[in-house]
């Protein structure tokens, strides 16, 4: 028994010594959203190589993935991430609100601190048997739409806002937009919990005629389920979804990693970083890279959330918070 | 830290108990009781009190609005209703499984016995995904049911099935040992005195296993109320129809509405606690009745 305790003690001492030795290399922790896993798997080695070339220093990047809001809550509660890379600005705003991230985080990096964007489009069954071309077709009787629950996923919030914005951009009023979105959601048999869950419902359970999801999801679906199972349909108008990034001031102050963290996020804007993004079907900000991948990113008339809703936070208040516009779609008596 | 409350308790209480002359057979009662109370505080009460404190950031009116919104009310009905039905089904069929495992010998019994524990060990999300795959319109089972208009996946019925799955071991494992202890001689005596099979069961066997059955029911029910992983994939998550209360809580967290989320959680906790209290009282009553 005592010998076992000695062994454990020795192991602890050794581990402590070893970790001290490793601490020579800076380690960054990137708290990111769920589906960015593959993207950062490619970004991190590229950054490590370029950082080594530029400064001669070694750096190690750890990833933590989860639902975007869940990750934001984890960082708020003390997860020591150096940077957050999210898919909805509200998650970073929340961190800015409690002072973990700089108040003016959107000004700290170019393009609203969003190195990449995406948009919402439709996935239909191979050959498009229902002939779905635009938002109008989703409200027709007999068309089943799969979408993420806006209450539990950013993907669903963007789908909802895209449909709402479509009516507004066509010159409609808020009342008409509400009616249109209401009709669309009446065609929804199942609400997915998150993006991947909705994909599973559509492809593995074969439920629904059309799935509304991020453009960046299409590539992983083709990879996962084999190409040719689904066709992507670009609607005439859609929403620009920004993927914001920010430095977690609380952590970098403690760990002294501010410079590395900044270099890491800057790398996302570099031509190399933008190219990797394009390969993962995330729309690059760089015009040169966008041009190069024009085949992947078909032109769509995009509107920003700021243009129609003020901000994602405003939209959250009006549409998605309890008692908001989305809840009204499902209150008894409106059926 | 851990020794402080317990040792204080024991040193203060020890002379008193000796003075009274209540000598216990086993030593260390004060120490163990102190430790038990302390441990329960650490593991159960402190986290739960944090829940209450978070909720206190709301005014009474805000709290009331948060926990009585139509969507939330619908979710309570679904969660508690589905959990109750699932626990009832488990009560009947769990007893059946336990009965077969105790009373009969058959090849592969050990394997069947081990299978019962699977829902304990399986990550609930896996259970949810596999059940959905089975019951969806293109699944092994669903494909034969959907043409007849029976929809299970993405409906409240699917939720009940998922809850039956995760609750089964509770009933089986609580009833099994008690059944093993009931003496065959009692049944033989009843039969020799002219009791029918049914009478033997209701008058002799059932009273002795009823407390265990109720415990199993209570555990299966409590577990089902808090269940998230296995249900979420099969529920369909349609507001007012198939949203479970834990999903409402997650939805509130997505809005960074911590206080609202804890308020709903608190309501769930109170309802669950009251129900468990009632079941425990029933059990006590049943014990006293069968003892006479």
Interface residues (C-beta under 8 A of the other chain):
Chain A: X67 X69 X70 X73 X94 X149 X151 X152 X153 X188 X189 X190 X191 X192 X193 X197 X200 X204 X205 X206 X207 X316 X320 X321 X322 X323 X327 X329 X330 X331 X332
Chain B: X66 X69 X70 X71 X129 X132 X133 X136 X137 X138 X139 X153 X154 X232 X233 X236 X237 X238 X239 X240 X247 X250 X251 X252 X253 X254 X255 X256 X257 X260
